[in-house]
């Protein structure tokens, strides 16, 4: 279990100019490979993402996450 991370993230988007408010969450699981790399897969249950300029609200779905450090 020490090589695995599990993530649950609550999210909220509040766009006052558009009078729009959205809430949801995402979840992911990551596997560590050594001390400098982890690879994960997750699912975004919200319809928005981290790109706040993208307001077409079609971001729901699976994602792959690769994190490395030097």
mmCIF file as Biopython writes it, N, C-alpha, C and O atoms, coordinates in Angstrom:
data_model
#
loop_
_atom_site.group_PDB
_atom_site.id
_atom_site.type_symbol
_atom_site.label_atom_id
_atom_site.label_alt_id
_atom_site.label_comp_id
_atom_site.label_asym_id
_atom_site.label_entity_id
_atom_site.label_seq_id
_atom_site.pdbx_PDB_ins_code
_atom_site.Cartn_x
_atom_site.Cartn_y
_atom_site.Cartn_z
_atom_site.occupancy
_atom_site.B_iso_or_equiv
_atom_site.auth_seq_id
_atom_site.auth_asym_id
_atom_site.pdbx_PDB_model_num
ATOM 1   N N  . UNK A ? 1  ? 0.816   -1.204 0.000   1.0 0.0 1  A 1 
ATOM 2   C CA . UNK A ? 1  ? 0.000   0.000  0.000   1.0 0.0 1  A 1 
ATOM 3   C C  . UNK A ? 1  ? 0.854   1.259  0.000   1.0 0.0 1  A 1 
ATOM 4   O O  . UNK A ? 1  ? 0.369   2.326  -0.376  1.0 0.0 1  A 1 
ATOM 5   N N  . UNK A ? 2  ? 2.118   1.158  0.415   1.0 0.0 2  A 1 
ATOM 6   C CA . UNK A ? 2  ? 2.920   2.382  0.498   1.0 0.0 2  A 1 
ATOM 7   C C  . UNK A ? 2  ? 3.284   2.950  -0.864  1.0 0.0 2  A 1 
ATOM 8   O O  . UNK A ? 2  ? 3.763   4.082  -0.942  1.0 0.0 2  A 1 
ATOM 9   N N  . UNK A ? 3  ? 3.072   2.204  -1.935  1.0 0.0 3  A 1 
ATOM 10  C CA . UNK A ? 3  ? 3.376   2.691  -3.277  1.0 0.0 3  A 1 
ATOM 11  C C  . UNK A ? 3  ? 2.164   3.289  -3.980  1.0 0.0 3  A 1 
ATOM 12  O O  . UNK A ? 3  ? 2.249   3.654  -5.153  1.0 0.0 3  A 1 
ATOM 13  N N  . UNK A ? 4  ? 1.056   3.393  -3.291  1.0 0.0 4  A 1 
ATOM 14  C CA . UNK A ? 4  ? -0.187  3.865  -3.887  1.0 0.0 4  A 1 
ATOM 15  C C  . UNK A ? 4  ? -0.708  5.101  -3.169  1.0 0.0 4  A 1 
ATOM 16  O O  . UNK A ? 4  ? -0.579  5.221  -1.951  1.0 0.0 4  A 1 
ATOM 17  N N  . UNK A ? 5  ? -1.298  6.018  -3.929  1.0 0.0 5  A 1 
ATOM 18  C CA . UNK A ? 5  ? -2.010  7.189  -3.396  1.0 0.0 5  A 1 
ATOM 19  C C  . UNK A ? 5  ? -3.420  7.170  -3.955  1.0 0.0 5  A 1 
ATOM 20  O O  . UNK A ? 5  ? -3.628  6.815  -5.115  1.0 0.0 5  A 1 
ATOM 21  N N  . UNK A ? 6  ? -4.390  7.554  -3.132  1.0 0.0 6  A 1 
ATOM 22  C CA . UNK A ? 6  ? -5.772  7.685  -3.563  1.0 0.0 6  A 1 
ATOM 23  C C  . UNK A ? 6  ? -6.216  9.104  -3.271  1.0 0.0 6  A 1 
ATOM 24  O O  . UNK A ? 6  ? -5.941  9.629  -2.192  1.0 0.0 6  A 1 
ATOM 25  N N  . UNK A ? 7  ? -6.903  9.736  -4.225  1.0 0.0 7  A 1 
ATOM 26  C CA . UNK A ? 7  ? -7.276  11.144 -4.123  1.0 0.0 7  A 1 
ATOM 27  C C  . UNK A ? 7  ? -8.770  11.308 -4.365  1.0 0.0 7  A 1 
ATOM 28  O O  . UNK A ? 7  ? -9.330  10.750 -5.309  1.0 0.0 7  A 1 
ATOM 29  N N  . UNK A ? 8  ? -9.396  12.082 -3.498  1.0 0.0 8  A 1 
ATOM 30  C CA . UNK A ? 8  ? -10.753 12.581 -3.737  1.0 0.0 8  A 1 
ATOM 31  C C  . UNK A ? 8  ? -10.673 14.092 -3.579  1.0 0.0 8  A 1 
ATOM 32  O O  . UNK A ? 8  ? -10.224 14.588 -2.545  1.0 0.0 8  A 1 
ATOM 33  N N  . UNK A ? 9  ? -11.107 14.826 -4.602  1.0 0.0 9  A 1 
ATOM 34  C CA . UNK A ? 9  ? -10.976 16.282 -4.605  1.0 0.0 9  A 1 
ATOM 35  C C  . UNK A ? 9  ? -12.334 16.922 -4.848  1.0 0.0 9  A 1 
ATOM 36  O O  . UNK A ? 9  ? -12.983 16.642 -5.856  1.0 0.0 9  A 1 
ATOM 37  N N  . UNK A ? 10 ? -12.762 17.773 -3.936  1.0 0.0 10 A 1 
ATOM 38  C CA . UNK A ? 10 ? -13.981 18.553 -4.131  1.0 0.0 10 A 1 
ATOM 39  C C  . UNK A ? 10 ? -13.662 19.783 -4.955  1.0 0.0 10 A 1 
ATOM 40  O O  . UNK A ? 10 ? -12.603 20.390 -4.794  1.0 0.0 10 A 1 
ATOM 41  N N  . UNK A ? 11 ? -14.588 20.156 -5.847  1.0 0.0 11 A 1 
ATOM 42  C CA . UNK A ? 11 ? -14.351 21.295 -6.728  1.0 0.0 11 A 1 
ATOM 43  C C  . UNK A ? 11 ? -15.580 22.198 -6.764  1.0 0.0 11 A 1 
ATOM 44  O O  . UNK A ? 11 ? -16.718 21.743 -6.647  1.0 0.0 11 A 1 
ATOM 45  N N  . UNK A ? 12 ? -15.310 23.506 -6.932  1.0 0.0 12 A 1 
ATOM 46  C CA . UNK A ? 12 ? -16.392 24.474 -7.088  1.0 0.0 12 A 1 
ATOM 47  C C  . UNK A ? 12 ? -15.958 25.547 -8.065  1.0 0.0 12 A 1 
ATOM 48  O O  . UNK A ? 12 ? -14.841 26.055 -7.970  1.0 0.0 12 A 1 
ATOM 49  N N  . UNK A ? 13 ? -16.819 25.899 -9.000  1.0 0.0 13 A 1 
ATOM 50  C CA . UNK A ? 13 ? -16.568 26.965 -9.962  1.0 0.0 13 A 1 
ATOM 51  C C  . UNK A ? 13 ? -17.670 27.995 -9.800  1.0 0.0 13 A 1 
ATOM 52  O O  . UNK A ? 13 ? -18.852 27.669 -9.907  1.0 0.0 13 A 1 
ATOM 53  N N  . UNK A ? 14 ? -17.286 29.243 -9.540  1.0 0.0 14 A 1 
ATOM 54  C CA . UNK A ? 14 ? -18.243 30.337 -9.369  1.0 0.0 14 A 1 
ATOM 55  C C  . UNK A ? 14 ? -17.848 31.452 -10.326 1.0 0.0 14 A 1 
ATOM 56  O O  . UNK A ? 14 ? -16.847 32.134 -10.106 1.0 0.0 14 A 1 
ATOM 57  N N  . UNK A ? 15 ? -18.633 31.642 -11.395 1.0 0.0 15 A 1 
ATOM 58  C CA . UNK A ? 15 ? -18.371 32.680 -12.393 1.0 0.0 15 A 1 
ATOM 59  C C  . UNK A ? 15 ? -19.438 33.747 -12.225 1.0 0.0 15 A 1 
ATOM 60  O O  . UNK A ? 15 ? -20.555 33.611 -12.725 1.0 0.0 15 A 1 
ATOM 61  N N  . UNK A ? 16 ? -19.084 34.806 -11.519 1.0 0.0 16 A 1 
ATOM 62  C CA . UNK A ? 16 ? -20.064 35.853 -11.212 1.0 0.0 16 A 1 
ATOM 63  C C  . UNK A ? 16 ? -20.552 36.577 -12.461 1.0 0.0 16 A 1 
ATOM 64  O O  . UNK A ? 16 ? -21.735 36.906 -12.554 1.0 0.0 16 A 1 
ATOM 65  N N  . UNK A ? 17 ? -19.662 36.833 -13.430 1.0 0.0 17 A 1 
ATOM 66  C CA . UNK A ? 17 ? -20.049 37.548 -14.651 1.0 0.0 17 A 1 
ATOM 67  C C  . UNK A ? 17 ? -21.106 36.768 -15.438 1.0 0.0 17 A 1 
ATOM 68  O O  . UNK A ? 17 ? -21.985 37.369 -16.055 1.0 0.0 17 A 1 
ATOM 69  N N  . UNK A ? 18 ? -21.027 35.456 -15.420 1.0 0.0 18 A 1 
ATOM 70  C CA . UNK A ? 18 ? -21.992 34.612 -16.134 1.0 0.0 18 A 1 
ATOM 71  C C  . UNK A ? 18 ? -23.120 34.144 -15.220 1.0 0.0 18 A 1 
ATOM 72  O O  . UNK A ? 18 ? -24.019 33.431 -15.666 1.0 0.0 18 A 1 
ATOM 73  N N  . UNK A ? 19 ? -23.083 34.532 -13.959 1.0 0.0 19 A 1 
ATOM 74  C CA . UNK A ? 19 ? -24.048 34.084 -12.956 1.0 0.0 19 A 1 
ATOM 75  C C  . UNK A ? 19 ? -24.175 32.556 -12.984 1.0 0.0 19 A 1 
ATOM 76  O O  . UNK A ? 19 ? -25.272 32.002 -13.059 1.0 0.0 19 A 1 
ATOM 77  N N  . UNK A ? 20 ? -23.010 31.898 -12.920 1.0 0.0 20 A 1 
ATOM 78  C CA . UNK A ? 20 ? -22.943 30.449 -13.014 1.0 0.0 20 A 1 
ATOM 79  C C  . UNK A ? 20 ? -22.181 29.900 -11.815 1.0 0.0 20 A 1 
ATOM 80  O O  . UNK A ? 20 ? -21.144 30.440 -11.430 1.0 0.0 20 A 1 
ATOM 81  N N  . UNK A ? 21 ? -22.699 28.824 -11.225 1.0 0.0 21 A 1 
ATOM 82  C CA . UNK A ? 21 ? -22.062 28.183 -10.079 1.0 0.0 21 A 1 
ATOM 83  C C  . UNK A ? 21 ? -22.179 26.677 -10.269 1.0 0.0 21 A 1 
ATOM 84  O O  . UNK A ? 21 ? -23.276 26.143 -10.436 1.0 0.0 21 A 1 
ATOM 85  N N  . UNK A ? 22 ? -21.025 25.993 -10.241 1.0 0.0 22 A 1 
ATOM 86  C CA . UNK A ? 22 ? -21.015 24.541 -10.433 1.0 0.0 22 A 1 
ATOM 87  C C  . UNK A ? 22 ? -20.181 23.891 -9.353  1.0 0.0 22 A 1 
ATOM 88  O O  . UNK A ? 22 ? -19.196 24.467 -8.891  1.0 0.0 22 A 1 
ATOM 89  N N  . UNK A ? 23 ? -20.572 22.688 -8.946  1.0 0.0 23 A 1 
ATOM 90  C CA . UNK A ? 23 ? -19.866 21.939 -7.913  1.0 0.0 23 A 1 
ATOM 91  C C  . UNK A ? 23 ? -19.724 20.486 -8.356  1.0 0.0 23 A 1 
ATOM 92  O O  . UNK A ? 23 ? -20.478 19.998 -9.199  1.0 0.0 23 A 1 
ATOM 93  N N  . UNK A ? 24 ? -18.743 19.812 -7.769  1.0 0.0 24 A 1 
ATOM 94  C CA . UNK A ? 24 ? -18.557 18.405 -8.067  1.0 0.0 24 A 1 
ATOM 95  C C  . UNK A ? 24 ? -17.281 17.889 -7.436  1.0 0.0 24 A 1 
ATOM 96  O O  . UNK A ? 24 ? -16.737 18.505 -6.520  1.0 0.0 24 A 1 
ATOM 97  N N  . UNK A ? 25 ? -16.805 16.752 -7.930  1.0 0.0 25 A 1 
ATOM 98  C CA . UNK A ? 25 ? -15.576 16.182 -7.392  1.0 0.0 25 A 1 
ATOM 99  C C  . UNK A ? 25 ? -14.893 15.323 -8.445  1.0 0.0 25 A 1 
ATOM 100 O O  . UNK A ? 25 ? -15.484 14.962 -9.463  1.0 0.0 25 A 1 
ATOM 101 N N  . UNK A ? 26 ? -13.638 15.007 -8.174  1.0 0.0 26 A 1 
ATOM 102 C CA . UNK A ? 26 ? -12.906 14.056 -8.997  1.0 0.0 26 A 1 
ATOM 103 C C  . UNK A ? 26 ? -12.192 13.088 -8.083  1.0 0.0 26 A 1 
ATOM 104 O O  . UNK A ? 26 ? -11.994 13.363 -6.899  1.0 0.0 26 A 1 
ATOM 105 N N  . UNK A ? 27 ? -11.811 11.971 -8.627  1.0 0.0 27 A 1 
ATOM 106 C CA . UNK A ? 27 ? -11.103 10.957 -7.862  1.0 0.0 27 A 1 
ATOM 107 C C  . UNK A ? 27 ? -9.995  10.371 -8.732  1.0 0.0 27 A 1 
ATOM 108 O O  . UNK A ? 27 ? -10.119 10.313 -9.955  1.0 0.0 27 A 1 
ATOM 109 N N  . UNK A ? 28 ? -8.916  9.939  -8.090  1.0 0.0 28 A 1 
ATOM 110 C CA . UNK A ? 28 ? -7.785  9.372  -8.834  1.0 0.0 28 A 1 
ATOM 111 C C  . UNK A ? 28 ? -7.018  8.398  -7.955  1.0 0.0 28 A 1 
ATOM 112 O O  . UNK A ? 28 ? -7.085  8.457  -6.727  1.0 0.0 28 A 1 
ATOM 113 N N  . UNK A ? 29 ? -6.293  7.506  -8.604  1.0 0.0 29 A 1 
ATOM 114 C CA . UNK A ? 29 ? -5.395  6.601  -7.918  1.0 0.0 29 A 1 
ATOM 115 C C  . UNK A ? 29 ? -4.045  6.667  -8.640  1.0 0.0 29 A 1 
ATOM 116 O O  . UNK A ? 29 ? -3.987  6.626  -9.869  1.0 0.0 29 A 1 
ATOM 117 N N  . UNK A ? 30 ? -2.961  6.771  -7.862  1.0 0.0 30 A 1 
ATOM 118 C CA . UNK A ? 30 ? -1.612  6.899  -8.409  1.0 0.0 30 A 1 
ATOM 119 C C  . UNK A ? 30 ? -0.725  5.778  -7.880  1.0 0.0 30 A 1 
ATOM 120 O O  . UNK A ? 30 ? -0.865  5.337  -6.740  1.0 0.0 30 A 1 
ATOM 121 N N  . UNK A ? 31 ? 0.182   5.332  -8.727  1.0 0.0 31 A 1 
ATOM 122 C CA . UNK A ? 31 ? 1.180   4.323  -8.350  1.0 0.0 31 A 1 
ATOM 123 C C  . UNK A ? 31 ? 2.554   4.965  -8.430  1.0 0.0 31 A 1 
ATOM 124 O O  . UNK A ? 31 ? 2.911   5.551  -9.452  1.0 0.0 31 A 1 
ATOM 125 N N  . UNK A ? 32 ? 3.326   4.857  -7.358  1.0 0.0 32 A 1 
ATOM 126 C CA . UNK A ? 32 ? 4.687   5.387  -7.309  1.0 0.0 32 A 1 
ATOM 127 C C  . UNK A ? 32 ? 5.652   4.400  -7.955  1.0 0.0 32 A 1 
ATOM 128 O O  . UNK A ? 32 ? 5.591   3.197  -7.704  1.0 0.0 32 A 1 
ATOM 129 N N  . UNK A ? 33 ? 6.548   4.929  -8.794  1.0 0.0 33 A 1 
ATOM 130 C CA . UNK A ? 33 ? 7.619   4.155  -9.416  1.0 0.0 33 A 1 
ATOM 131 C C  . UNK A ? 33 ? 8.929   4.793  -8.983  1.0 0.0 33 A 1 
ATOM 132 O O  . UNK A ? 33 ? 9.361   5.786  -9.570  1.0 0.0 33 A 1 
ATOM 133 N N  . UNK A ? 34 ? 9.559   4.238  -7.972  1.0 0.0 34 A 1 
ATOM 134 C CA . UNK A ? 34 ? 10.763  4.850  -7.412  1.0 0.0 34 A 1 
ATOM 135 C C  . UNK A ? 34 ? 10.407  6.079  -6.598  1.0 0.0 34 A 1 
ATOM 136 O O  . UNK A ? 34 ? 9.275   6.232  -6.139  1.0 0.0 34 A 1 
ATOM 137 N N  . UNK A ? 35 ? 11.399  6.962  -6.421  1.0 0.0 35 A 1 
ATOM 138 C CA . UNK A ? 35 ? 11.184  8.170  -5.625  1.0 0.0 35 A 1 
ATOM 139 C C  . UNK A ? 35 ? 10.805  9.379  -6.474  1.0 0.0 35 A 1 
ATOM 140 O O  . UNK A ? 35 ? 10.414  10.411 -5.929  1.0 0.0 35 A 1 
ATOM 141 N N  . UNK A ? 36 ? 10.914  9.270  -7.810  1.0 0.0 36 A 1 
ATOM 142 C CA . UNK A ? 36 ? 10.766  10.460 -8.647  1.0 0.0 36 A 1 
ATOM 143 C C  . UNK A ? 36 ? 9.637   10.419 -9.669  1.0 0.0 36 A 1 
ATOM 144 O O  . UNK A ? 36 ? 9.516   11.338 -10.479 1.0 0.0 36 A 1 
ATOM 145 N N  . UNK A ? 37 ? 8.819   9.390  -9.655  1.0 0.0 37 A 1 
ATOM 146 C CA . UNK A ? 37 ? 7.770   9.285  -10.660 1.0 0.0 37 A 1 
ATOM 147 C C  . UNK A ? 37 ? 6.535   8.621  -10.074 1.0 0.0 37 A 1 
ATOM 148 O O  . UNK A ? 37 ? 6.623   7.640  -9.335  1.0 0.0 37 A 1 
ATOM 149 N N  . UNK A ? 38 ? 5.376   9.183  -10.422 1.0 0.0 38 A 1 
ATOM 150 C CA . UNK A ? 38 ? 4.118   8.507  -10.127 1.0 0.0 38 A 1 
ATOM 151 C C  . UNK A ? 38 ? 3.175   8.693  -11.305 1.0 0.0 38 A 1 
ATOM 152 O O  . UNK A ? 38 ? 3.150   9.746  -11.942 1.0 0.0 38 A 1 
ATOM 153 N N  . UNK A ? 39 ? 2.410   7.664  -11.577 1.0 0.0 39 A 1 
ATOM 154 C CA . UNK A ? 39 ? 1.480   7.645  -12.700 1.0 0.0 39 A 1 
ATOM 155 C C  . UNK A ? 39 ? 0.108   7.300  -12.143 1.0 0.0 39 A 1 
ATOM 156 O O  . UNK A ? 39 ? -0.035  6.391  -11.326 1.0 0.0 39 A 1 
ATOM 157 N N  . UNK A ? 40 ? -0.898  8.040  -12.597 1.0 0.0 40 A 1 
ATOM 158 C CA . UNK A ? 40 ? -2.235  7.802  -12.080 1.0 0.0 40 A 1 
ATOM 159 C C  . UNK A ? 40 ? -3.305  7.915  -13.134 1.0 0.0 40 A 1 
ATOM 160 O O  . UNK A ? 40 ? -3.091  8.450  -14.222 1.0 0.0 40 A 1 
ATOM 161 N N  . UNK A ? 41 ? -4.452  7.400  -12.784 1.0 0.0 41 A 1 
ATOM 162 C CA . UNK A ? 41 ? -5.647  7.507  -13.616 1.0 0.0 41 A 1 
ATOM 163 C C  . UNK A ? 41 ? -6.780  7.952  -12.718 1.0 0.0 41 A 1 
ATOM 164 O O  . UNK A ? 41 ? -6.836  7.593  -11.542 1.0 0.0 41 A 1 
ATOM 165 N N  . UNK A ? 42 ? -7.681  8.736  -13.281 1.0 0.0 42 A 1 
ATOM 166 C CA . UNK A ? 42 ? -8.786  9.230  -12.477 1.0 0.0 42 A 1 
ATOM 167 C C  . UNK A ? 42 ? -9.997  9.545  -13.316 1.0 0.0 42 A 1 
ATOM 168 O O  . UNK A ? 42 ? -9.988  9.402  -14.538 1.0 0.0 42 A 1 
ATOM 169 N N  . UNK A ? 43 ? -11.042 9.979  -12.635 1.0 0.0 43 A 1 
ATOM 170 C CA . UNK A ? 43 ? -12.280 10.348 -13.302 1.0 0.0 43 A 1 
ATOM 171 C C  . UNK A ? 43 ? -12.759 11.678 -12.742 1.0 0.0 43 A 1 
ATOM 172 O O  . UNK A ? 43 ? -12.844 11.857 -11.527 1.0 0.0 43 A 1 
ATOM 173 N N  . UNK A ? 44 ? -13.072 12.614 -13.644 1.0 0.0 44 A 1 
ATOM 174 C CA . UNK A ? 44 ? -13.602 13.927 -13.283 1.0 0.0 44 A 1 
ATOM 175 C C  . UNK A ? 44 ? -15.122 13.863 -13.361 1.0 0.0 44 A 1 
ATOM 176 O O  . UNK A ? 44 ? -15.682 13.735 -14.450 1.0 0.0 44 A 1 
ATOM 177 N N  . UNK A ? 45 ? -15.794 13.951 -12.217 1.0 0.0 45 A 1 
ATOM 178 C CA . UNK A ? 45 ? -17.252 13.893 -12.180 1.0 0.0 45 A 1 
ATOM 179 C C  . UNK A ? 45 ? -17.892 15.255 -12.418 1.0 0.0 45 A 1 
ATOM 180 O O  . UNK A ? 45 ? -19.114 15.349 -12.538 1.0 0.0 45 A 1 
ATOM 181 N N  . UNK A ? 46 ? -17.082 16.313 -12.489 1.0 0.0 46 A 1 
ATOM 182 C CA . UNK A ? 46 ? -17.594 17.641 -12.813 1.0 0.0 46 A 1 
ATOM 183 C C  . UNK A ? 46 ? -17.543 17.838 -14.317 1.0 0.0 46 A 1 
ATOM 184 O O  . UNK A ? 46 ? -16.911 17.056 -15.027 1.0 0.0 46 A 1 
ATOM 185 N N  . UNK A ? 47 ? -18.205 18.879 -14.807 1.0 0.0 47 A 1 
ATOM 186 C CA . UNK A ? 47 ? -18.147 19.153 -16.242 1.0 0.0 47 A 1 
ATOM 187 C C  . UNK A ? 47 ? -17.225 20.324 -16.565 1.0 0.0 47 A 1 
ATOM 188 O O  . UNK A ? 47 ? -17.241 20.832 -17.687 1.0 0.0 47 A 1 
ATOM 189 N N  . UNK A ? 48 ? -16.413 20.761 -15.584 1.0 0.0 48 A 1 
ATOM 190 C CA . UNK A ? 48 ? -15.430 21.815 -15.825 1.0 0.0 48 A 1 
ATOM 191 C C  . UNK A ? 48 ? -14.063 21.312 -15.397 1.0 0.0 48 A 1 
ATOM 192 O O  . UNK A ? 48 ? -13.951 20.313 -14.686 1.0 0.0 48 A 1 
ATOM 193 N N  . UNK A ? 49 ? -13.004 22.025 -15.845 1.0 0.0 49 A 1 
ATOM 194 C CA . UNK A ? 49 ? -11.645 21.616 -15.507 1.0 0.0 49 A 1 
ATOM 195 C C  . UNK A ? 49 ? -10.838 22.792 -14.982 1.0 0.0 49 A 1 
ATOM 196 O O  . UNK A ? 49 ? -11.406 23.844 -14.688 1.0 0.0 49 A 1 
ATOM 197 N N  . UNK A ? 50 ? -9.525  22.634 -14.860 1.0 0.0 50 A 1 
ATOM 198 C CA . UNK A ? 50 ? -8.663  23.679 -14.309 1.0 0.0 50 A 1 
ATOM 199 C C  . UNK A ? 50 ? -8.446  24.848 -15.256 1.0 0.0 50 A 1 
ATOM 200 O O  . UNK A ? 50 ? -8.009  25.911 -14.815 1.0 0.0 50 A 1 
ATOM 201 N N  . UNK A ? 51 ? -8.738  24.688 -16.543 1.0 0.0 51 A 1 
ATOM 202 C CA . UNK A ? 51 ? -8.595  25.769 -17.514 1.0 0.0 51 A 1 
ATOM 203 C C  . UNK A ? 51 ? -9.818  26.668 -17.415 1.0 0.0 51 A 1 
ATOM 204 O O  . UNK A ? 51 ? -10.843 26.392 -18.039 1.0 0.0 51 A 1 
ATOM 205 N N  . UNK A ? 52 ? -9.720  27.733 -16.643 1.0 0.0 52 A 1 
ATOM 206 C CA . UNK A ? 52 ? -10.876 28.583 -16.367 1.0 0.0 52 A 1 
ATOM 207 C C  . UNK A ? 52 ? -11.289 29.435 -17.558 1.0 0.0 52 A 1 
ATOM 208 O O  . UNK A ? 52 ? -12.321 30.104 -17.497 1.0 0.0 52 A 1 
ATOM 209 N N  . UNK A ? 53 ? -10.511 29.433 -18.644 1.0 0.0 53 A 1 
ATOM 210 C CA . UNK A ? 53 ? -10.912 30.135 -19.866 1.0 0.0 53 A 1 
ATOM 211 C C  . UNK A ? 53 ? -11.769 29.241 -20.760 1.0 0.0 53 A 1 
ATOM 212 O O  . UNK A ? 53 ? -12.351 29.724 -21.731 1.0 0.0 53 A 1 
ATOM 213 N N  . UNK A ? 54 ? -11.854 27.959 -20.451 1.0 0.0 54 A 1 
ATOM 214 C CA . UNK A ? 54 ? -12.628 26.995 -21.232 1.0 0.0 54 A 1 
ATOM 215 C C  . UNK A ? 54 ? -13.986 26.813 -20.562 1.0 0.0 54 A 1 
ATOM 216 O O  . UNK A ? 54 ? -14.117 26.042 -19.611 1.0 0.0 54 A 1 
ATOM 217 N N  . UNK A ? 55 ? -14.998 27.525 -21.062 1.0 0.0 55 A 1 
ATOM 218 C CA . UNK A ? 55 ? -16.318 27.500 -20.431 1.0 0.0 55 A 1 
ATOM 219 C C  . UNK A ? 55 ? -17.342 26.696 -21.233 1.0 0.0 55 A 1 
ATOM 220 O O  . UNK A ? 55 ? -18.537 26.983 -21.170 1.0 0.0 55 A 1 
ATOM 221 N N  . UNK A ? 56 ? -16.884 25.690 -21.989 1.0 0.0 56 A 1 
ATOM 222 C CA . UNK A ? 56 ? -17.848 24.888 -22.736 1.0 0.0 56 A 1 
ATOM 223 C C  . UNK A ? 56 ? -18.371 23.700 -21.927 1.0 0.0 56 A 1 
ATOM 224 O O  . UNK A ? 56 ? -19.265 22.988 -22.385 1.0 0.0 56 A 1 
ATOM 225 N N  . UNK A ? 57 ? -17.829 23.482 -20.739 1.0 0.0 57 A 1 
ATOM 226 C CA . UNK A ? 57 ? -18.333 22.502 -19.778 1.0 0.0 57 A 1 
ATOM 227 C C  . UNK A ? 57 ? -18.481 21.096 -20.354 1.0 0.0 57 A 1 
ATOM 228 O O  . UNK A ? 57 ? -19.544 20.482 -20.267 1.0 0.0 57 A 1 
ATOM 229 N N  . UNK A ? 58 ? -17.398 20.602 -20.941 1.0 0.0 58 A 1 
ATOM 230 C CA . UNK A ? 58 ? -17.407 19.235 -21.471 1.0 0.0 58 A 1 
ATOM 231 C C  . UNK A ? 58 ? -16.217 18.428 -20.939 1.0 0.0 58 A 1 
ATOM 232 O O  . UNK A ? 58 ? -15.717 17.539 -21.629 1.0 0.0 58 A 1 
ATOM 233 N N  . UNK A ? 59 ? -15.768 18.727 -19.733 1.0 0.0 59 A 1 
ATOM 234 C CA . UNK A ? 59 ? -14.546 18.117 -19.191 1.0 0.0 59 A 1 
ATOM 235 C C  . UNK A ? 59 ? -14.791 16.821 -18.425 1.0 0.0 59 A 1 
ATOM 236 O O  . UNK A ? 59 ? -13.833 16.209 -17.952 1.0 0.0 59 A 1 
ATOM 237 N N  . UNK A ? 60 ? -16.024 16.390 -18.289 1.0 0.0 60 A 1 
ATOM 238 C CA . UNK A ? 60 ? -16.313 15.168 -17.535 1.0 0.0 60 A 1 
ATOM 239 C C  . UNK A ? 60 ? -15.662 13.976 -18.205 1.0 0.0 60 A 1 
ATOM 240 O O  . UNK A ? 60 ? -15.717 13.837 -19.427 1.0 0.0 60 A 1 
ATOM 241 N N  . UNK A ? 61 ? -15.038 13.106 -17.401 1.0 0.0 61 A 1 
ATOM 242 C CA . UNK A ? 61 ? -14.484 11.894 -17.967 1.0 0.0 61 A 1 
ATOM 243 C C  . UNK A ? 61 ? -13.155 11.490 -17.362 1.0 0.0 61 A 1 
ATOM 244 O O  . UNK A ? 61 ? -12.716 12.038 -16.351 1.0 0.0 61 A 1 
ATOM 245 N N  . UNK A ? 62 ? -12.523 10.518 -18.006 1.0 0.0 62 A 1 
ATOM 246 C CA . UNK A ? 62 ? -11.274 9.926  -17.542 1.0 0.0 62 A 1 
ATOM 247 C C  . UNK A ? 62 ? -10.087 10.827 -17.847 1.0 0.0 62 A 1 
ATOM 248 O O  . UNK A ? 62 ? -10.120 11.592 -18.811 1.0 0.0 62 A 1 
ATOM 249 N N  . UNK A ? 63 ? -9.031  10.741 -17.027 1.0 0.0 63 A 1 
ATOM 250 C CA . UNK A ? 63 ? -7.789  11.447 -17.286 1.0 0.0 63 A 1 
ATOM 251 C C  . UNK A ? 63 ? -6.606  10.607 -16.806 1.0 0.0 63 A 1 
ATOM 252 O O  . UNK A ? 63 ? -6.737  9.755  -15.927 1.0 0.0 63 A 1 
ATOM 253 N N  . UNK A ? 64 ? -5.455  10.872 -17.409 1.0 0.0 64 A 1 
ATOM 254 C CA . UNK A ? 64 ? -4.195  10.249 -17.051 1.0 0.0 64 A 1 
ATOM 255 C C  . UNK A ? 64 ? -3.295  11.334 -16.484 1.0 0.0 64 A 1 
ATOM 256 O O  . UNK A ? 64 ? -3.211  12.428 -17.043 1.0 0.0 64 A 1 
ATOM 257 N N  . UNK A ? 65 ? -2.626  11.041 -15.384 1.0 0.0 65 A 1 
ATOM 258 C CA . UNK A ? 65 ? -1.771  12.027 -14.719 1.0 0.0 65 A 1 
ATOM 259 C C  . UNK A ? 65 ? -0.402  11.410 -14.501 1.0 0.0 65 A 1 
ATOM 260 O O  . UNK A ? 65 ? -0.291  10.333 -13.916 1.0 0.0 65 A 1 
ATOM 261 N N  . UNK A ? 66 ? 0.654   12.093 -14.973 1.0 0.0 66 A 1 
ATOM 262 C CA . UNK A ? 66 ? 2.035   11.644 -14.778 1.0 0.0 66 A 1 
ATOM 263 C C  . UNK A ? 66 ? 2.788   12.759 -14.053 1.0 0.0 66 A 1 
ATOM 264 O O  . UNK A ? 66 ? 2.837   13.892 -14.533 1.0 0.0 66 A 1 
ATOM 265 N N  . UNK A ? 67 ? 3.369   12.441 -12.910 1.0 0.0 67 A 1 
ATOM 266 C CA . UNK A ? 67 ? 4.079   13.427 -12.097 1.0 0.0 67 A 1 
ATOM 267 C C  . UNK A ? 67 ? 5.504   12.950 -11.889 1.0 0.0 67 A 1 
ATOM 268 O O  . UNK A ? 67 ? 5.733   11.826 -11.442 1.0 0.0 67 A 1 
ATOM 269 N N  . UNK A ? 68 ? 6.470   13.816 -12.219 1.0 0.0 68 A 1 
ATOM 270 C CA . UNK A ? 68 ? 7.869   13.508 -12.007 1.0 0.0 68 A 1 
ATOM 271 C C  . UNK A ? 68 ? 8.548   14.625 -11.247 1.0 0.0 68 A 1 
ATOM 272 O O  . UNK A ? 68 ? 8.097   15.770 -11.294 1.0 0.0 68 A 1 
ATOM 273 N N  . UNK A ? 69 ? 9.612   14.317 -10.556 1.0 0.0 69 A 1 
ATOM 274 C CA . UNK A ? 69 ? 10.368  15.346 -9.856  1.0 0.0 69 A 1 
ATOM 275 C C  . UNK A ? 69 ? 11.856  15.085 -10.015 1.0 0.0 69 A 1 
ATOM 276 O O  . UNK A ? 69 ? 12.300  13.948 -10.174 1.0 0.0 69 A 1 
ATOM 277 N N  . UNK A ? 70 ? 12.597  16.156 -9.969  1.0 0.0 70 A 1 
ATOM 278 C CA . UNK A ? 70 ? 14.056  16.082 -10.149 1.0 0.0 70 A 1 
ATOM 279 C C  . UNK A ? 70 ? 14.729  16.068 -8.805  1.0 0.0 70 A 1 
ATOM 280 O O  . UNK A ? 70 ? 15.957  16.009 -8.730  1.0 0.0 70 A 1 
#
